[in-house]
Amino acid sequence: MRLDKTALLLIDLQNESQYGIQRLNEVINNAETIIHYCRKNHIPIIYTRQINRSDGLGLPYNDPVDATGKPKFYCSETSAVEIIDAVAPKKGDLVIDKFRWSGFYETSLDLMLKSLDVKELIIGGLVTDGCLMTSVFDGFFKDYRIHLVKDLCSTTNEGAHMASILIMANWVYGIEIYNSKEMIKRLNGFEYNSWKSESPDSLHFTPENMREVFHKLDQ
């Protein structure tokens, strides 16, 4: 990983996500630490925010609404769309607002990354099986090398989290997957441990052995 060609991409660490997401405090603590070391290494910090217009304009098909027709989740003009205070952007950070799951879909994210001459992405965020995973795949399709920090991700249940990580491990060619502590070692120039994709579909799993296969990512 060339640090001068790398950006940290944080997906939807928003107030809305404080309800029903597993291990959220751990994710936010890990994000704080990784942000610190990225700043220390002059790595750009980029946030995405999921936003649904309060008037419903552009709302995805069948997205939940309340009795008045307003979006139930990520409603604009409310605090739900703001980044969680502990990891809030600072001057010079980039915030990309989006209206669909992927951070790349009809946004300026790819343009900003190219302007920064970024080739590699350290990525984490919420939720693993939704906006995070679709952003990873779209980043891969746009030829960014993906460095996924798996304990900087979470969703509403363990099974969906593990399955999503394993699907990305199998099909995002060249992906490298870390725990936060190992990513911090790499940012500091120390020896580190990560799982690297060496061939497609290399981690076969079933409902019965998914946890066992998932732990291979730590070996």
MDAnalysis code that builds the backbone (N, CA, C; Angstrom):
import MDAnalysis as mda
import numpy as np

u = mda.Universe.empty(657, n_residues=219, atom_resindex=np.repeat(np.arange(219), 3), trajectory=True)
u.add_TopologyAttr("name", ["N", "CA", "C"] * 219)
u.add_TopologyAttr("resid", np.arange(1, 220))
u.add_TopologyAttr("resname", ["MET", "ARG", "LEU", "ASP", "LYS", "THR", "ALA", "LEU", "LEU", "LEU", "ILE", "ASP", "LEU", "GLN", "ASN", "GLU", "SER", "GLN", "TYR", "GLY", "ILE", "GLN", "ARG", "LEU", "ASN", "GLU", "VAL", "ILE", "ASN", "ASN", "ALA", "GLU", "THR", "ILE", "ILE", "HIS", "TYR", "CYS", "ARG", "LYS", "ASN", "HIS", "ILE", "PRO", "ILE", "ILE", "TYR", "THR", "ARG", "GLN", "ILE", "ASN", "ARG", "SER", "ASP", "GLY", "LEU", "GLY", "LEU", "PRO", "TYR", "ASN", "ASP", "PRO", "VAL", "ASP", "ALA", "THR", "GLY", "LYS", "PRO", "LYS", "PHE", "TYR", "CYS", "SER", "GLU", "THR", "SER", "ALA", "VAL", "GLU", "ILE", "ILE", "ASP", "ALA", "VAL", "ALA", "PRO", "LYS", "LYS", "GLY", "ASP", "LEU", "VAL", "ILE", "ASP", "LYS", "PHE", "ARG", "TRP", "SER", "GLY", "PHE", "TYR", "GLU", "THR", "SER", "LEU", "ASP", "LEU", "MET", "LEU", "LYS", "SER", "LEU", "ASP", "VAL", "LYS", "GLU", "LEU", "ILE", "ILE", "GLY", "GLY", "LEU", "VAL", "THR", "ASP", "GLY", "CYS", "LEU", "MET", "THR", "SER", "VAL", "PHE", "ASP", "GLY", "PHE", "PHE", "LYS", "ASP", "TYR", "ARG", "ILE", "HIS", "LEU", "VAL", "LYS", "ASP", "LEU", "CYS", "SER", "THR", "THR", "ASN", "GLU", "GLY", "ALA", "HIS", "MET", "ALA", "SER", "ILE", "LEU", "ILE", "MET", "ALA", "ASN", "TRP", "VAL", "TYR", "GLY", "ILE", "GLU", "ILE", "TYR", "ASN", "SER", "LYS", "GLU", "MET", "ILE", "LYS", "ARG", "LEU", "ASN", "GLY", "PHE", "GLU", "TYR", "ASN", "SER", "TRP", "LYS", "SER", "GLU", "SER", "PRO", "ASP", "SER", "LEU", "HIS", "PHE", "THR", "PRO", "GLU", "ASN", "MET", "ARG", "GLU", "VAL", "PHE", "HIS", "LYS", "LEU", "ASP", "GLN"])
u.atoms.positions = np.array([
    [0.846, -1.197, 0.000],
    [0.000, 0.000, 0.000],
    [0.875, 1.239, 0.000],
    [0.709, 2.060, -1.018],
    [1.411, 3.339, -1.061],
    [0.571, 4.387, -0.341],
    [1.069, 4.881, 0.775],
    [0.281, 5.814, 1.579],
    [-0.028, 7.092, 0.821],
    [0.869, 7.505, -0.081],
    [0.635, 8.735, -0.829],
    [-0.393, 8.556, -1.942],
    [-0.857, 7.321, -2.162],
    [-1.888, 7.034, -3.157],
    [-3.146, 6.459, -2.514],
    [-3.267, 6.641, -1.201],
    [-4.324, 5.986, -0.428],
    [-5.247, 7.011, 0.216],
    [-6.530, 6.671, 0.319],
    [-7.506, 7.467, 1.071],
    [-8.270, 6.543, 2.017],
    [-8.756, 7.128, 3.111],
    [-9.647, 6.422, 4.041],
    [-11.076, 6.779, 3.680],
    [-11.884, 5.769, 3.359],
    [-13.280, 5.965, 2.994],
    [-14.173, 5.375, 4.074],
    [-14.937, 6.228, 4.739],
    [-15.812, 5.829, 5.844],
    [-17.259, 5.950, 5.390],
    [-17.953, 4.820, 5.398],
    [-19.306, 4.746, 4.854],
    [-20.352, 4.933, 5.955],
    [-21.097, 6.026, 5.879],
    [-22.352, 6.229, 6.626],
    [-22.231, 6.048, 8.140],
    [-21.209, 6.629, 8.742],
    [-21.100, 6.619, 10.217],
    [-21.976, 7.737, 10.764],
    [-23.273, 7.552, 10.632],
    [-24.251, 8.603, 10.901],
    [-25.083, 8.317, 12.140],
    [-25.709, 9.369, 12.652],
    [-26.536, 9.229, 13.856],
    [-27.634, 8.192, 13.682],
    [-28.201, 8.087, 12.485],
    [-29.251, 7.100, 12.236],
    [-28.793, 5.696, 12.598],
    [-27.493, 5.437, 12.407],
    [-26.956, 4.092, 12.596],
    [-26.797, 3.705, 14.063],
    [-27.144, 4.598, 14.982],
    [-27.001, 4.283, 16.401],
    [-28.123, 3.370, 16.900],
    [-29.019, 2.996, 16.023],
    [-30.155, 2.181, 16.432],
    [-30.134, 0.840, 15.717],
    [-29.826, -0.230, 16.486],
    [-29.929, -1.577, 15.950],
    [-28.676, -2.143, 15.326],
    [-27.578, -1.375, 15.298],
    [-26.332, -1.879, 14.723],
    [-25.500, -2.542, 15.818],
    [-25.045, -3.754, 15.551],
    [-24.239, -4.475, 16.542],
    [-22.835, -3.870, 16.637],
    [-22.260, -3.893, 17.821],
    [-20.876, -3.482, 18.085],
    [-20.583, -2.063, 17.616],
    [-21.566, -1.187, 17.656],
    [-21.356, 0.146, 17.107],
    [-20.271, 0.904, 17.873],
    [-20.242, 0.777, 19.192],
    [-19.217, 1.479, 19.971],
    [-17.813, 1.030, 19.559],
    [-17.648, -0.275, 19.315],
    [-16.356, -0.787, 18.865],
    [-15.989, -0.201, 17.509],
    [-16.947, -0.155, 16.598],
    [-16.702, 0.406, 15.268],
    [-16.265, 1.864, 15.376],
    [-16.963, 2.643, 16.188],
    [-16.634, 4.066, 16.318],
    [-15.272, 4.245, 16.974],
    [-14.974, 3.459, 17.998],
    [-13.649, 3.541, 18.631],
    [-12.543, 3.203, 17.630],
    [-12.750, 2.161, 16.834],
    [-11.764, 1.794, 15.824],
    [-11.629, 2.886, 14.768],
    [-12.750, 3.470, 14.391],
    [-12.707, 4.562, 13.407],
    [-11.914, 5.747, 13.948],
    [-12.132, 6.109, 15.207],
    [-11.374, 7.218, 15.799],
    [-9.875, 6.982, 15.698],
    [-9.451, 5.762, 16.037],
    [-8.024, 5.453, 16.055],
    [-7.443, 5.457, 14.646],
    [-8.135, 4.839, 13.704],
    [-7.628, 4.793, 12.333],
    [-7.611, 6.180, 11.706],
    [-8.622, 6.982, 11.984],
    [-8.622, 8.371, 11.502],
    [-7.379, 9.100, 12.014],
    [-7.072, 8.913, 13.290],
    [-5.900, 9.572, 13.887],
    [-4.628, 9.236, 13.115],
    [-4.417, 7.958, 12.847],
    [-3.173, 7.558, 12.187],
    [-3.182, 7.901, 10.701],
    [-4.346, 7.952, 10.088],
    [-4.412, 8.415, 8.708],
    [-4.060, 9.900, 8.627],
    [-4.580, 10.680, 9.547],
    [-4.215, 12.109, 9.560],
    [-2.710, 12.267, 9.757],
    [-2.146, 11.471, 10.655],
    [-0.716, 11.529, 10.939],
    [0.096, 11.242, 9.678],
    [-0.428, 10.390, 8.803],
    [0.260, 10.026, 7.571],
    [-0.234, 10.817, 6.362],
    [-1.009, 11.871, 6.611],
    [-1.503, 12.768, 5.553],
    [-2.351, 12.029, 4.524],
    [-3.090, 11.035, 5.000],
    [-4.013, 10.284, 4.151],
    [-5.367, 10.994, 4.160],
    [-5.934, 11.329, 3.006],
    [-7.232, 12.012, 2.979],
    [-8.329, 11.191, 3.657],
    [-9.208, 11.890, 4.353],
    [-10.354, 11.259, 5.025],
    [-11.609, 11.641, 4.247],
    [-12.355, 10.631, 3.818],
    [-13.572, 10.866, 3.043],
    [-14.730, 10.137, 3.713],
    [-15.819, 10.860, 3.924],
    [-17.025, 10.309, 4.537],
    [-18.142, 10.271, 3.490],
    [-18.997, 9.265, 3.584],
    [-20.255, 9.324, 2.842],
    [-21.401, 9.486, 3.833],
    [-22.463, 10.111, 3.353],
    [-23.698, 10.229, 4.133],
    [-24.863, 9.772, 3.268],
    [-25.646, 8.832, 3.778],
    [-26.895, 8.448, 3.127],
    [-27.943, 9.500, 3.479],
    [-28.624, 10.005, 2.473],
    [-29.648, 11.026, 2.702],
    [-30.889, 10.680, 1.889],
    [-32.045, 10.728, 2.546],
    [-33.329, 10.622, 1.869],
    [-34.056, 11.953, 2.053],
    [-34.410, 12.586, 0.970],
    [-35.082, 13.889, 1.047],
    [-36.377, 13.774, 1.842],
    [-36.618, 14.756, 2.699],
    [-37.811, 14.720, 3.551],
    [-39.100, 14.784, 2.744],
    [-39.029, 15.354, 1.521],
    [-40.235, 15.412, 0.685],
    [-40.425, 14.145, -0.153],
    [-39.504, 13.174, 0.008],
    [-39.632, 11.905, -0.690],
    [-39.131, 11.911, -2.119],
    [-38.671, 13.054, -2.609],
    [-38.193, 13.134, -3.979],
    [-36.933, 12.290, -4.146],
    [-36.946, 11.384, -5.136],
    [-35.797, 10.535, -5.391],
    [-35.654, 9.358, -4.447],
    [-36.654, 9.131, -3.615],
    [-36.576, 8.028, -2.652],
    [-36.542, 6.690, -3.391],
    [-35.667, 5.762, -2.970],
    [-35.627, 4.451, -3.626],
    [-36.975, 3.738, -3.553],
    [-37.222, 2.879, -4.515],
    [-38.471, 2.137, -4.575],
    [-38.739, 1.397, -3.279],
    [-39.927, 1.612, -2.719],
    [-40.425, 0.893, -1.553],
    [-39.643, 1.180, -0.279],
    [-38.850, 2.263, -0.272],
    [-38.151, 2.638, 0.967],
    [-39.202, 3.021, 2.013],
    [-39.013, 2.597, 3.271],
    [-40.051, 2.835, 4.283],
    [-40.321, 4.321, 4.517],
    [-41.598, 4.654, 4.653],
    [-42.013, 6.021, 4.989],
    [-42.957, 5.968, 6.179],
    [-43.081, 7.119, 6.864],
    [-43.994, 7.175, 8.002],
    [-45.398, 7.551, 7.533],
    [-46.290, 7.811, 8.490],
    [-47.683, 8.083, 8.158],
    [-47.854, 9.366, 7.358],
    [-46.890, 10.274, 7.451],
    [-46.976, 11.542, 6.725],
    [-46.276, 11.472, 5.362],
    [-45.675, 10.315, 5.060],
    [-44.986, 10.165, 3.782],
    [-43.519, 10.513, 3.816],
    [-43.005, 10.880, 4.988],
    [-41.579, 11.189, 5.105],
    [-40.769, 9.902, 5.268],
    [-39.531, 9.890, 4.776],
    [-38.693, 8.701, 4.947],
    [-38.489, 8.375, 6.424],
    [-38.529, 7.073, 6.744],
    [-38.295, 6.664, 8.129],
    [-36.821, 6.724, 8.498],
    [-35.954, 6.580, 7.506],
    [-34.527, 6.496, 7.783],
    [-33.764, 7.565, 7.007],
    [-32.710, 8.088, 7.618],
    [-31.806, 9.055, 6.973],
    [-32.571, 10.226, 6.369],
    [-33.539, 10.718, 7.113],
    [-34.385, 11.808, 6.620],
    [-33.613, 13.124, 6.642],
    [-33.576, 13.802, 5.514],
    [-32.873, 15.077, 5.435],
    [-33.493, 16.091, 6.390],
    [-32.705, 17.095, 6.732],
    [-33.146, 18.164, 7.634],
    [-33.386, 17.649, 9.047],
    [-32.814, 16.475, 9.376],
    [-32.846, 15.956, 10.747],
    [-31.422, 15.570, 11.144],
    [-31.220, 15.379, 12.436],
    [-29.888, 15.007, 12.927],
    [-29.499, 13.591, 12.524],
    [-30.473, 12.796, 12.027],
    [-30.200, 11.409, 11.644],
    [-29.122, 11.316, 10.573],
    [-29.008, 12.328, 9.712],
    [-28.068, 12.252, 8.589],
    [-26.664, 12.736, 8.956],
    [-26.497, 13.307, 10.158],
    [-25.193, 13.861, 10.527],
    [-24.230, 12.765, 10.967],
    [-22.938, 12.989, 10.717],
    [-21.904, 12.051, 11.146],
    [-21.830, 12.042, 12.668],
    [-21.658, 10.873, 13.260],
    [-21.551, 10.730, 14.710],
    [-20.435, 11.627, 15.232],
    [-20.704, 12.356, 16.314],
    [-19.804, 13.403, 16.808],
    [-18.378, 12.912, 17.028],
    [-18.219, 11.706, 17.556],
    [-16.887, 11.217, 17.926],
    [-15.962, 11.098, 16.719],
    [-16.539, 10.950, 15.525],
    [-15.721, 10.802, 14.316],
    [-16.079, 11.867, 13.281],
    [-16.597, 12.985, 13.727],
    [-17.075, 14.016, 12.815],
    [-15.951, 14.565, 11.939],
    [-16.272, 14.938, 10.718],
    [-15.257, 15.482, 9.807],
    [-14.641, 16.766, 10.353],
    [-13.392, 16.996, 9.952],
    [-12.693, 18.239, 10.270],
    [-12.464, 19.020, 8.992],
    [-12.007, 20.244, 9.138],
    [-11.740, 21.085, 7.983],
    [-10.779, 20.369, 7.034],
    [-11.124, 20.344, 5.779],
    [-10.302, 19.687, 4.776],
    [-10.746, 18.282, 4.436],
    [-11.539, 17.644, 5.314],
    [-12.096, 16.326, 4.998],
    [-13.186, 16.482, 3.939],
    [-13.446, 15.413, 3.222],
    [-14.490, 15.430, 2.204],
    [-15.715, 14.668, 2.692],
    [-16.890, 15.209, 2.421],
    [-18.155, 14.544, 2.748],
    [-18.949, 14.398, 1.450],
    [-19.260, 13.168, 1.107],
    [-19.999, 12.861, -0.121],
    [-21.415, 12.435, 0.256],
    [-22.403, 13.217, -0.154],
    [-23.798, 12.852, 0.091],
    [-24.294, 11.965, -1.050],
    [-25.074, 10.954, -0.688],
    [-25.551, 9.995, -1.682],
    [-27.014, 9.670, -1.423],
    [-27.681, 9.213, -2.470],
    [-29.116, 8.915, -2.401],
    [-29.420, 7.455, -2.695],
    [-28.355, 6.681, -2.877],
    [-28.474, 5.239, -3.008],
    [-27.384, 4.604, -2.155],
    [-27.358, 3.273, -2.077],
    [-26.444, 2.629, -1.136],
    [-24.982, 2.887, -1.452],
    [-24.569, 2.655, -2.666],
    [-23.150, 2.759, -2.995],
    [-22.668, 4.207, -2.939],
    [-21.487, 4.392, -2.344],
    [-20.891, 5.721, -2.308],
    [-20.498, 6.237, -3.671],
    [-20.431, 5.346, -4.666],
    [-20.016, 5.740, -6.008],
    [-21.189, 6.036, -6.939],
    [-22.390, 5.620, -6.570],
    [-23.518, 5.709, -7.502],
    [-24.007, 7.149, -7.633],
    [-23.775, 7.754, -8.805],
    [-24.223, 9.108, -9.126],
    [-23.781, 10.133, -8.074],
    [-22.531, 9.988, -7.609],
    [-21.925, 10.961, -6.696],
    [-20.615, 11.446, -7.302],
    [-19.970, 12.384, -6.602],
    [-18.682, 12.915, -7.050],
    [-17.504, 12.152, -6.449],
    [-17.744, 11.017, -5.796],
    [-16.675, 10.320, -5.084],
    [-15.531, 9.932, -6.013],
    [-15.826, 9.313, -7.137],
    [-14.767, 8.880, -8.048],
    [-13.984, 10.089, -8.564],
    [-14.670, 11.168, -8.876],
    [-14.011, 12.395, -9.327],
    [-13.053, 12.929, -8.269],
    [-13.492, 12.962, -7.018],
    [-12.645, 13.464, -5.936],
    [-11.420, 12.577, -5.742],
    [-11.614, 11.268, -5.781],
    [-10.496, 10.337, -5.614],
    [-9.478, 10.497, -6.738],
    [-9.954, 10.646, -7.961],
    [-9.038, 10.833, -9.078],
    [-8.301, 12.163, -8.960],
    [-8.975, 13.193, -8.483],
    [-8.321, 14.488, -8.286],
    [-7.221, 14.401, -7.239],
    [-7.399, 13.519, -6.264],
    [-6.397, 13.302, -5.220],
    [-5.328, 12.301, -5.638],
    [-5.463, 11.745, -6.839],
    [-4.556, 10.726, -7.363],
    [-4.537, 9.484, -6.474],
    [-5.701, 9.124, -5.964],
    [-5.847, 7.948, -5.094],
    [-5.998, 6.696, -5.943],
    [-5.283, 5.651, -5.557],
    [-5.363, 4.355, -6.224],
    [-5.837, 3.249, -5.278],
    [-5.721, 3.496, -3.968],
    [-6.027, 2.466, -2.973],
    [-6.951, 3.045, -1.911],
    [-7.878, 2.230, -1.421],
    [-8.860, 2.670, -0.435],
    [-8.795, 1.806, 0.819],
    [-8.593, 2.454, 1.967],
    [-8.880, 1.828, 3.263],
    [-10.353, 2.095, 3.510],
    [-11.134, 1.051, 3.734],
    [-12.581, 1.261, 3.781],
    [-13.217, 0.524, 4.957],
    [-14.200, 1.176, 5.550],
    [-15.015, 0.596, 6.612],
    [-16.285, 1.406, 6.735],
    [-17.232, 0.907, 7.533],
    [-18.454, 1.670, 7.743],
    [-19.677, 0.796, 7.869],
    [-20.822, 1.386, 7.573],
    [-22.121, 0.784, 7.861],
    [-23.029, 0.891, 6.631],
    [-23.898, -0.100, 6.459],
    [-23.867, -1.395, 7.132],
    [-23.135, -2.383, 6.235],
    [-22.549, -3.427, 6.849],
    [-21.697, -4.341, 6.100],
    [-22.406, -4.932, 4.889],
    [-23.651, -5.333, 5.049],
    [-24.381, -6.029, 3.987],
    [-25.167, -5.088, 3.087],
    [-24.960, -3.790, 3.216],
    [-25.682, -2.817, 2.404],
    [-24.744, -1.803, 1.779],
    [-24.705, -0.604, 2.347],
    [-23.939, 0.492, 1.757],
    [-22.439, 0.208, 1.737],
    [-21.925, -0.489, 2.755],
    [-20.495, -0.805, 2.774],
    [-20.161, -1.762, 1.634],
    [-20.867, -2.864, 1.529],
    [-20.535, -3.877, 0.526],
    [-20.728, -3.349, -0.889],
    [-21.793, -2.618, -1.162],
    [-22.002, -2.094, -2.512],
    [-20.928, -1.070, -2.866],
    [-20.476, -0.298, -1.892],
    [-19.393, 0.660, -2.150],
    [-18.078, -0.048, -2.438],
    [-17.817, -1.146, -1.711],
    [-16.606, -1.934, -1.972],
    [-16.628, -2.483, -3.390],
    [-17.730, -3.079, -3.801],
    [-17.801, -3.643, -5.146],
    [-17.656, -2.557, -6.213],
    [-18.312, -1.418, -6.015],
    [-18.196, -0.357, -7.019],
    [-16.782, 0.226, -7.045],
    [-16.130, 0.333, -5.889],
    [-14.738, 0.771, -5.869],
    [-13.843, -0.196, -6.622],
    [-14.076, -1.492, -6.427],
    [-13.342, -2.530, -7.150],
    [-13.582, -2.415, -8.657],
    [-14.836, -2.210, -9.058],
    [-15.161, -2.092, -10.477],
    [-14.486, -0.872, -11.111],
    [-14.176, 0.143, -10.289],
    [-13.497, 1.344, -10.794],
    [-11.984, 1.246, -10.616],
    [-11.511, 0.039, -10.291],
    [-10.078, -0.284, -10.287],
    [-9.299, 0.275, -9.103],
    [-9.987, 0.572, -8.002],
    [-9.272, 0.890, -6.767],
    [-8.901, -0.405, -6.061],
    [-7.731, -0.432, -5.459],
    [-7.353, -1.586, -4.647],
    [-7.988, -1.416, -3.280],
    [-8.646, -2.449, -2.794],
    [-9.453, -2.363, -1.581],
    [-8.715, -2.958, -0.388],
    [-8.634, -2.171, 0.697],
    [-8.112, -2.605, 1.993],
    [-9.283, -2.506, 2.980],
    [-9.928, -3.632, 3.253],
    [-11.138, -3.659, 4.077],
    [-10.779, -3.920, 5.533],
    [-11.251, -3.059, 6.417],
    [-11.021, -3.227, 7.860],
    [-12.307, -3.808, 8.451],
    [-12.277, -5.100, 8.758],
    [-13.536, -5.800, 9.034],
    [-14.151, -5.474, 10.393],
    [-13.339, -5.015, 11.370],
    [-13.950, -4.588, 12.636],
    [-14.207, -3.083, 12.659],
    [-14.106, -2.470, 11.479],
    [-14.576, -1.107, 11.266],
    [-15.897, -1.136, 10.502],
    [-16.504, -2.326, 10.443],
    [-17.780, -2.560, 9.763],
    [-18.725, -3.272, 10.724],
    [-20.012, -3.068, 10.524],
    [-21.000, -3.830, 11.282],
    [-22.362, -3.697, 10.613],
    [-23.294, -4.539, 11.068],
    [-24.674, -4.461, 10.602],
    [-25.582, -4.948, 11.723],
    [-26.805, -5.304, 11.386],
    [-27.789, -5.600, 12.421],
    [-27.700, -7.005, 12.979],
    [-26.928, -7.905, 12.315],
    [-26.811, -9.263, 12.838],
    [-25.496, -9.882, 12.393],
    [-24.995, -10.798, 13.206],
    [-23.677, -11.391, 12.981],
    [-23.603, -12.181, 11.677],
    [-24.655, -12.942, 11.365],
    [-24.642, -13.758, 10.168],
    [-24.489, -12.927, 8.906],
    [-25.238, -11.844, 8.811],
    [-25.152, -10.977, 7.637],
    [-23.786, -10.322, 7.540],
    [-23.222, -9.932, 8.679],
    [-21.883, -9.332, 8.693],
    [-20.848, -10.319, 8.169],
    [-20.835, -11.526, 8.727],
    [-19.834, -12.515, 8.320],
    [-20.018, -12.907, 6.854],
    [-21.254, -13.164, 6.440],
    [-21.497, -13.574, 5.056],
    [-21.048, -12.498, 4.079],
    [-21.297, -11.233, 4.400],
    [-20.916, -10.140, 3.500],
    [-19.405, -10.027, 3.379],
    [-18.708, -10.132, 4.513],
    [-17.242, -10.077, 4.482],
    [-16.691, -11.220, 3.642],
    [-17.254, -12.421, 3.805],
    [-16.771, -13.576, 3.052],
    [-17.078, -13.447, 1.557],
    [-18.213, -12.901, 1.214],
    [-18.535, -12.676, -0.203],
    [-17.540, -11.698, -0.817],
    [-17.213, -10.624, -0.097],
    [-16.219, -9.673, -0.614],
    [-14.850, -10.331, -0.718],
    [-14.499, -11.138, 0.286],
    [-13.209, -11.842, 0.251],
    [-13.124, -12.738, -0.981],
    [-14.221, -13.371, -1.343],
    [-14.222, -14.307, -2.466],
    [-14.206, -13.620, -3.828],
    [-14.823, -12.426, -3.951],
    [-15.090, -11.902, -5.282],
    [-14.508, -10.525, -5.563],
    [-13.906, -9.882, -4.579],
    [-13.187, -8.626, -4.846],
    [-11.718, -9.000, -5.025],
    [-11.310, -9.164, -6.249],
    [-9.976, -9.674, -6.545],
    [-8.911, -8.736, -5.971],
    [-7.921, -9.325, -5.311],
    [-6.833, -8.547, -4.747],
    [-7.152, -7.847, -3.450],
    [-8.350, -8.070, -2.898],
    [-8.718, -7.419, -1.640],
    [-7.778, -7.870, -0.523],
    [-7.528, -6.974, 0.416],
    [-6.758, -7.305, 1.609],
    [-7.635, -6.949, 2.807],
    [-7.758, -7.876, 3.757],
    [-8.683, -7.710, 4.877],
    [-7.902, -7.718, 6.187],
    [-8.191, -6.747, 7.035],
    [-7.454, -6.516, 8.268],
    [-8.409, -6.392, 9.454],
    [-7.870, -6.579, 10.656],
    [-8.445, -6.009, 11.865],
    [-7.833, -4.627, 12.068],
    [-8.500, -3.785, 12.834],
    [-8.031, -2.411, 13.026],
    [-6.608, -2.347, 13.568],
    [-6.287, -3.194, 14.532],
    [-4.947, -3.168, 15.125],
    [-3.881, -3.456, 14.080],
    [-4.185, -4.352, 13.164],
    [-3.221, -4.690, 12.120],
    [-3.094, -3.556, 11.096],
    [-4.201, -2.905, 10.770],
    [-4.129, -1.755, 9.875],
    [-3.293, -0.633, 10.498],
    [-3.460, -0.418, 11.797],
    [-2.683, 0.622, 12.480],
    [-1.194, 0.284, 12.438],
    [-0.863, -1.000, 12.612],
    [0.538, -1.409, 12.480],
    [1.066, -1.054, 11.089],
    [0.266, -1.339, 10.075],
    [0.717, -1.051, 8.707],
    [0.894, 0.447, 8.495],
    [-0.024, 1.243, 8.998],
    [0.089, 2.690, 8.854],
    [1.322, 3.239, 9.562],
    [1.732, 2.559, 10.626],
    [2.907, 2.995, 11.385],
    [4.211, 2.373, 10.892],
    [4.126, 1.566, 9.838],
    [5.326, 0.988, 9.257],
    [5.843, -0.249, 9.951],
    [5.003, -0.881, 10.782],
    [5.409, -2.094, 11.487],
    [4.941, -3.332, 10.724],
    [5.460, -4.488, 11.118],
    [4.958, -5.742, 10.566],
    [3.494, -5.924, 10.961],
    [2.721, -6.493, 10.079],
    [1.288, -6.619, 10.318],
    [0.800, -7.931, 9.730],
    [-0.429, -8.293, 10.109],
    [-1.066, -9.492, 9.592],
    [-2.341, -9.096, 8.855],
    [-2.540, -9.660, 7.677],
    [-3.783, -9.437, 6.938],
    [-4.091, -10.685, 6.117],
    [-5.341, -10.773, 5.664],
    [-5.729, -11.843, 4.752],
    [-5.763, -11.270, 3.343],
    [-5.121, -11.950, 2.400],
    [-5.055, -11.464, 1.026],
    [-5.751, -12.439, 0.086],
    [-6.527, -11.884, -0.811],
    [-7.172, -12.699, -1.838],
    [-6.145, -13.140, -2.858],
    [-6.020, -14.460, -3.036],
    [-5.067, -14.989, -4.009],
    [-5.757, -15.667, -5.184],
    [-7.042, -15.974, -5.030],
    [-7.788, -16.571, -6.127],
    [-9.280, -16.363, -5.867],
    [-10.106, -16.346, -6.909],
    [-11.539, -16.174, -6.714],
    [-12.160, -17.344, -5.947],
    [-13.180, -17.026, -5.156],
    [-14.019, -18.047, -4.520],
    [-13.208, -19.046, -3.705],
    [-12.244, -18.527, -2.918],
    [-11.333, -19.415, -2.187],
    [-11.835, -19.774, -0.787],
    [-12.848, -19.095, -0.304],
    [-13.354, -19.356, 1.050],
    [-14.780, -19.913, 0.968],
    [-14.906, -21.170, 0.620],
    [-16.235, -21.786, 0.561],
    [-16.808, -21.908, 1.969],
    [-18.080, -21.578, 2.118],
    [-18.695, -21.680, 3.439],
    [-20.148, -22.112, 3.314],
    [-20.625, -22.685, 4.389],
    [-22.024, -23.095, 4.509],
    [-22.580, -22.448, 5.766],
    [-23.898, -22.489, 5.975],
    [-24.435, -21.971, 7.227],
    [-23.805, -22.635, 8.445],
    [-23.425, -23.911, 8.302],
    [-22.893, -24.650, 9.441],
    [-21.440, -24.279, 9.756],
    [-20.651, -23.929, 8.744],
    [-19.230, -23.672, 9.015],
    [-18.814, -22.215, 8.783],
    [-19.776, -21.322, 8.642],
    [-19.462, -19.933, 8.292],
    [-18.548, -19.270, 9.317],
    [-18.827, -19.468, 10.604],
    [-17.990, -18.850, 11.634],
    [-16.564, -19.390, 11.571],
    [-16.426, -20.683, 11.360],
    [-15.097, -21.288, 11.259],
    [-14.317, -20.714, 10.073],
    [-14.982, -20.599, 8.921],
    [-14.308, -20.048, 7.738],
    [-13.995, -18.568, 7.953],
    [-14.908, -17.850, 8.580],
    [-14.699, -16.422, 8.848],
    [-13.423, -16.189, 9.657],
    [-13.159, -17.053, 10.605],
    [-11.976, -16.884, 11.458],
    [-10.683, -17.129, 10.688],
    [-10.760, -17.732, 9.506],
    [-9.548, -17.885, 8.694],
    [-8.998, -16.528, 8.257],
    [-9.841, -15.517, 8.272],
    [-9.392, -14.175, 7.896],
    [-8.415, -13.602, 8.919],
    [-8.349, -14.194, 10.123],
    [-7.434, -13.730, 11.158],
    [-6.139, -14.529, 11.185],
    [-6.030, -15.505, 10.326],
    [-4.852, -16.391, 10.376],
    [-3.758, -15.915, 9.425],
])
